[in-house]
Amino acid sequence: MVANEGVRPALIIEVVSPRFRKADRETKVVHYARAGVQEYVILDRRTYRKQVRDEVLGYRLVNGHSQPITTDEEGRILCETVQLWISLQDGQLVMEDSQTGERLKTSLELERDNQDMAAMLARYRERFGALPENSPEPPTT
């Protein structure tokens, strides 16, 4: 990415692959620090002694070295680069605005909202006809 676009990512979020767990949790931490990535978040869902465990690890670049980011009492990581709390809840990625506490919607939730709005627009058009000319058209799915 850096070579192709000439920019360095400020944040990388990695979902751990069981096959590459060591690389994701250890090797890449060093690699990304050398590349100047400001924050690296690791999402790891694994089975340990027949129990599923969700773990979020984070590292922040401080003076050229990766330092662990301490989770809060809810197991969340604060990503300063994007001002979001990041966590795993029942295996699902959860992101919350650090200023408002509002949870960001998932892509599935956004798609459902878009479908609901499209249906609502169709009902409006059936009842009242086309939208007034100066109204912006909603995005299509």
C-alpha positions as CSV (number, residue, x, y, z in Angstrom):
1,M,0.0,0.0,0.0
2,V,2.7,2.5,0.9
3,A,4.7,1.7,-2.3
4,N,1.6,1.9,-4.5
5,E,-0.1,4.9,-3.0
6,G,2.7,6.8,-1.3
7,V,0.8,6.9,2.0
8,R,1.2,5.0,5.2
9,P,-2.0,3.8,7.0
10,A,-2.5,5.3,10.4
11,L,-4.5,2.3,11.6
12,I,-4.6,-1.3,10.7
13,I,-7.2,-3.7,12.1
14,E,-6.3,-7.3,11.7
15,V,-8.7,-10.3,12.1
16,V,-6.5,-13.2,13.3
17,S,-6.4,-16.3,11.2
18,P,-5.8,-19.4,13.3
19,R,-3.2,-20.5,10.7
20,F,-1.2,-17.3,11.1
21,R,-1.9,-16.4,14.7
22,K,1.8,-16.0,15.6
23,A,2.5,-13.8,12.7
24,D,-0.6,-11.6,13.3
25,R,0.0,-11.3,17.1
26,E,3.8,-11.0,17.2
27,T,5.6,-10.6,13.9
28,K,3.3,-8.0,12.4
29,V,3.5,-5.8,15.5
30,V,7.2,-5.3,14.8
31,H,6.7,-5.0,11.0
32,Y,4.0,-2.3,11.3
33,A,6.0,-0.3,13.9
34,R,9.0,-0.3,11.4
35,A,6.6,0.9,8.7
36,G,5.4,3.8,11.0
37,V,1.8,2.6,11.4
38,Q,0.4,4.6,14.4
39,E,-2.0,1.9,15.7
40,Y,-2.4,-1.8,15.1
41,V,-5.5,-3.6,16.5
42,I,-5.8,-7.3,16.6
43,L,-9.2,-9.1,16.8
44,D,-8.8,-12.7,17.9
45,R,-11.5,-15.2,18.4
46,R,-10.3,-18.6,19.5
47,T,-11.4,-21.7,21.3
48,Y,-9.4,-22.5,24.5
49,R,-10.4,-25.5,26.6
50,K,-13.7,-25.8,24.7
51,Q,-14.6,-22.1,25.4
52,V,-14.8,-19.4,22.8
53,R,-12.8,-16.4,23.8
54,D,-12.9,-13.0,22.2
55,E,-9.7,-10.9,22.6
56,V,-8.9,-7.4,21.3
57,L,-5.2,-6.3,21.5
58,G,-3.9,-3.0,20.4
59,Y,-0.5,-1.3,19.9
60,R,0.3,2.3,19.5
61,L,3.5,3.7,18.1
62,V,5.4,5.7,20.7
63,N,8.8,7.1,19.9
64,G,9.2,4.5,17.1
65,H,8.2,1.5,19.2
66,S,4.9,-0.4,19.6
67,Q,3.4,0.0,23.1
68,P,0.4,-2.1,24.2
69,I,-2.8,-0.2,24.5
70,T,-4.6,-1.1,27.7
71,T,-8.2,-2.2,27.4
72,D,-10.8,-0.5,29.5
73,E,-13.0,-2.4,32.0
74,E,-15.3,-3.4,29.2
75,G,-12.4,-4.9,27.1
76,R,-12.4,-2.1,24.6
77,I,-9.4,-0.5,22.9
78,L,-9.4,3.3,22.3
79,C,-8.0,4.0,18.9
80,E,-6.9,7.6,19.1
81,T,-6.2,7.8,15.3
82,V,-10.0,7.5,14.6
83,Q,-11.4,8.4,18.0
84,L,-13.3,5.0,18.2
85,W,-13.6,2.4,20.9
86,I,-13.2,-1.0,19.3
87,S,-14.3,-4.3,20.9
88,L,-15.6,-7.8,20.1
89,Q,-19.0,-8.8,21.5
90,D,-20.1,-12.3,20.8
91,G,-17.6,-12.5,18.0
92,Q,-18.9,-9.3,16.3
93,L,-16.8,-6.2,15.8
94,V,-18.3,-3.3,17.7
95,M,-17.1,0.3,17.1
96,E,-18.3,3.2,19.2
97,D,-17.6,7.0,18.9
98,S,-15.4,7.9,21.8
99,Q,-17.0,11.3,22.1
100,T,-20.7,10.4,22.0
101,G,-20.6,6.7,22.9
102,E,-22.8,6.0,19.8
103,R,-22.3,2.6,18.3
104,L,-21.4,2.7,14.6
105,K,-23.7,0.5,12.4
106,T,-22.4,-2.6,10.7
107,S,-22.5,-2.9,7.0
108,L,-25.5,-5.3,7.3
109,E,-27.4,-2.7,9.4
110,L,-26.6,0.0,6.9
111,E,-27.8,-2.2,4.0
112,R,-31.0,-3.0,5.9
113,D,-31.6,0.8,6.6
114,N,-31.0,1.5,2.9
115,Q,-33.5,-1.2,1.9
116,D,-36.0,0.2,4.4
117,M,-35.6,3.8,3.0
118,A,-35.9,2.5,-0.6
119,A,-39.2,0.8,0.3
120,M,-40.4,3.9,2.1
121,L,-39.6,6.0,-1.0
122,A,-41.4,3.6,-3.2
123,R,-44.5,3.8,-1.0
124,Y,-44.3,7.7,-1.1
125,R,-44.0,7.7,-4.9
126,E,-47.1,5.3,-5.2
127,R,-49.1,7.7,-3.0
128,F,-47.8,11.1,-4.0
129,G,-45.9,10.7,-7.3
130,A,-42.3,11.7,-7.9
131,L,-40.3,13.8,-5.5
132,P,-40.2,17.5,-6.0
133,E,-37.6,18.5,-8.7
134,N,-35.1,20.1,-6.3
135,S,-35.0,17.1,-3.9
136,P,-31.8,15.0,-4.0
137,E,-32.3,11.5,-5.2
138,P,-31.4,8.8,-2.7
139,P,-28.7,6.3,-3.5
140,T,-29.7,3.1,-5.2
141,T,-28.8,-0.3,-4.1
